[in-house]
Amino acid sequence: MGRPQAFDRNDLLDKAMQVFWDKGYDAASIQDLVEATGVNRGSIYHAFGDKARLFEAVIEHYLADSAVRRIIATAETASPRAEIEGLFRQAVEAGVTVNAHRGCLMVNSAGEGRTRKVADKVSLNSHLLEDALTRLVERGQGNGQIVRWRDARAMGRFLNACILGMSTRARIDPDRDVLQSIADMAISTLD
């Protein structure tokens, strides 16, 4: 029987997430992770197996507390228009934070060398958000909060692309007015 872990898993994942976010998966070394987490290499390997599996755990940790998960969870019960508008408000706020230049960890991970499991998780997460937005649009069309003449699936895809694009734009230029103009244009398509 192995020794019990001598570190807090959530703390390690938070610190490892910062490394992956700052450097990207490819550029982050195990030594970077050791230095950032304060956990020795052997303990990291024992707990996670390798850097790829640690990254998978970081992605899952990141998603557990994301706005996307909340939207997915509330797509059947929340006020459709309020939920969509709230998501765009959050995207603007996230885009102007001190760390906005880092973008969204999931969006960043889409272009990184990574495991098939992480690639599948990034893709699944995007599809789940699109599905949730589509369902919100359908429900909003049903109760008169959103115009009925637009195709709900196309709207879900468009809104998802706008959210992803805002994250990318924030990395380039985290200007509130720019991000708000994108959010306003996206929301105007609901009318």
Secondary structure as the mmCIF struct_conf table of DSSP 4:
data_model
#
loop_
_struct_conf.conf_type_id
_struct_conf.id
_struct_conf.beg_label_comp_id
_struct_conf.beg_label_asym_id
_struct_conf.beg_label_seq_id
_struct_conf.end_label_comp_id
_struct_conf.end_label_asym_id
_struct_conf.end_label_seq_id
HELX_LH_PP_P HELX_LH_PP_P1 GLY A 2 GLN A 5
BEND BEND1 PHE A 7 PHE A 7
HELX_RH_AL_P HELX_RH_AL_P1 ARG A 9 LYS A 23
TURN_TY1_P TURN_TY1_P1 TYR A 25 ALA A 27
HELX_RH_AL_P HELX_RH_AL_P2 ILE A 30 THR A 37
HELX_RH_AL_P HELX_RH_AL_P3 ARG A 41 PHE A 48
BEND BEND2 GLY A 49 ASP A 50
HELX_RH_AL_P HELX_RH_AL_P4 LYS A 51 ALA A 64
TURN_TY1_P TURN_TY1_P2 ASP A 65 ASP A 65
HELX_RH_AL_P HELX_RH_AL_P5 ALA A 67 THR A 74
TURN_TY1_P TURN_TY1_P3 ALA A 75 THR A 77
BEND BEND3 ALA A 78 ALA A 78
HELX_RH_AL_P HELX_RH_AL_P6 PRO A 80 GLY A 95
TURN_TY1_P TURN_TY1_P4 VAL A 96 VAL A 96
BEND BEND4 THR A 97 THR A 97
TURN_TY1_P TURN_TY1_P5 VAL A 98 ASN A 99
HELX_RH_3T_P HELX_RH_3T_P1 ALA A 100 ARG A 102
HELX_RH_AL_P HELX_RH_AL_P7 LEU A 105 ALA A 110
TURN_TY1_P TURN_TY1_P6 GLY A 111 GLY A 111
BEND BEND5 GLU A 112 GLU A 112
HELX_RH_AL_P HELX_RH_AL_P8 ARG A 116 ASN A 143
TURN_TY1_P TURN_TY1_P7 GLY A 144 GLY A 144
BEND BEND6 GLN A 145 ILE A 146
BEND BEND7 ARG A 148 ARG A 150
HELX_RH_AL_P HELX_RH_AL_P9 ALA A 152 ILE A 172
HELX_RH_AL_P HELX_RH_AL_P10 ARG A 176 SER A 188
TURN_TY1_P TURN_TY1_P8 THR A 189 LEU A 190
#
